[in-house]
Amino acid sequence: MKKILLFSFMFVFISATASAQIRHREAFPNFRSNSNQLTWNEKKEIRRDAVRNHMIKRRALRDGIVTPIERRKIHQSKCDTRRDLFRFRHNSRRMII
């Protein structure tokens, strides 16, 4: 009886700690932005880049194996999107309300 109780407590504890961890954001459309920081066209470009990133990832996973070249291409497209997002946030333009 003690073993069953101990194992069930350990299972609950491990599953609770695993579910409490924050996952790394995979999808870029959920980027954090204030509505007054980016203009409409800048947001549209970021969304378009997110769709391109998703398509690149889908094509890479199509055959079940991600080669180093495909992995590099995915990483580079994510870096480009992050760079654009930083550039848009810091270009001193504000959305006109």
Backbone torsions as a table, in degrees:
resi	resn	phi	psi	omega
1	MET	NA	-39.7	-179.4
2	LYS	-66.0	-36.9	179.7
3	LYS	-64.8	-43.3	179.7
4	ILE	-63.0	-44.3	179.2
5	LEU	-64.2	-42.3	-179.8
6	LEU	-65.0	-46.1	-179.3
7	PHE	-66.7	-38.2	178.6
8	SER	-67.9	-38.3	176.8
9	PHE	-64.5	-42.4	179.0
10	MET	-63.7	-40.8	179.6
11	PHE	-63.4	-45.2	178.9
12	VAL	-63.7	-42.1	-179.5
13	PHE	-64.4	-45.0	-179.5
14	ILE	-67.0	-41.6	-179.9
15	SER	-68.3	-33.9	178.3
16	ALA	-68.6	-40.2	179.3
17	THR	-70.4	-34.2	179.1
18	ALA	-69.8	-36.8	-179.2
19	SER	-77.6	-17.9	-179.5
20	ALA	-82.4	-12.3	-179.0
21	GLN	-74.6	145.9	-179.5
22	ILE	-86.1	128.3	178.7
23	ARG	-80.6	147.6	175.8
24	HIS	-71.3	137.1	-175.4
25	ARG	-70.6	124.6	-179.8
26	GLU	-94.1	-45.4	-175.8
27	ALA	-87.9	128.6	-176.5
28	PHE	-82.0	-18.2	177.9
29	PRO	-61.9	-18.1	179.6
30	ASN	-89.4	31.6	-178.7
31	PHE	-69.0	151.7	-179.9
32	ARG	-86.2	126.3	175.9
33	SER	-155.6	139.8	171.1
34	ASN	-75.1	149.1	-179.0
35	SER	-68.1	-21.4	-178.7
36	ASN	-94.9	3.5	-178.6
37	GLN	-92.7	-35.9	-176.5
38	LEU	-115.2	142.2	174.5
39	THR	-77.9	170.4	-177.4
40	TRP	-62.8	-42.6	-179.6
41	ASN	-66.1	-36.4	178.3
42	GLU	-66.8	-42.3	176.8
43	LYS	-62.2	-39.7	179.9
44	LYS	-63.2	-40.8	179.5
45	GLU	-66.5	-39.0	178.0
46	ILE	-64.7	-41.8	177.5
47	ARG	-63.6	-40.1	178.7
48	ARG	-63.3	-41.7	176.8
49	ASP	-63.3	-37.3	178.8
50	ALA	-63.5	-40.0	178.1
51	VAL	-65.8	-41.0	177.8
52	ARG	-62.1	-42.8	178.9
53	ASN	-60.7	-41.6	179.2
54	HIS	-64.4	-39.9	179.0
55	MET	-67.0	-39.9	178.1
56	ILE	-62.3	-42.9	-179.8
57	LYS	-65.6	-41.3	178.3
58	ARG	-62.8	-41.7	179.1
59	ARG	-64.9	-37.3	-179.1
60	ALA	-68.3	-36.4	-178.1
61	LEU	-87.2	0.1	-175.0
62	ARG	-60.7	-41.7	-178.6
63	ASP	-91.7	-0.4	176.4
64	GLY	93.0	-10.9	-178.9
65	ILE	-126.7	129.0	176.7
66	VAL	-100.4	111.7	-179.1
67	THR	-77.3	162.7	178.5
68	PRO	-58.9	-34.2	178.1
69	ILE	-66.0	-44.0	177.8
70	GLU	-64.8	-40.2	178.5
71	ARG	-62.0	-40.6	178.1
72	ARG	-65.3	-39.5	179.5
73	LYS	-65.3	-41.3	177.5
74	ILE	-62.8	-46.7	-179.2
75	HIS	-62.9	-41.4	-178.9
76	GLN	-66.3	-39.2	179.5
77	SER	-67.8	-37.4	176.0
78	LYS	-64.9	-41.0	179.0
79	CYS	-64.2	-39.9	178.5
80	ASP	-63.0	-41.5	179.8
81	THR	-65.2	-43.1	178.0
82	ARG	-62.9	-39.7	179.0
83	ARG	-63.7	-42.6	177.5
84	ASP	-63.1	-42.3	179.8
85	LEU	-61.6	-43.6	177.9
86	PHE	-63.5	-42.5	-179.3
87	ARG	-63.7	-40.9	179.5
88	PHE	-68.0	-37.1	-178.8
89	ARG	-70.2	-27.9	-172.7
90	HIS	-111.8	23.7	-179.0
91	ASN	-96.4	12.5	175.8
92	SER	61.0	21.5	173.1
93	ARG	-99.4	144.5	177.4
94	ARG	-127.0	150.5	179.7
95	MET	-71.8	132.9	179.6
96	ILE	-83.4	126.2	-176.4
97	ILE	-98.2	NA	NA
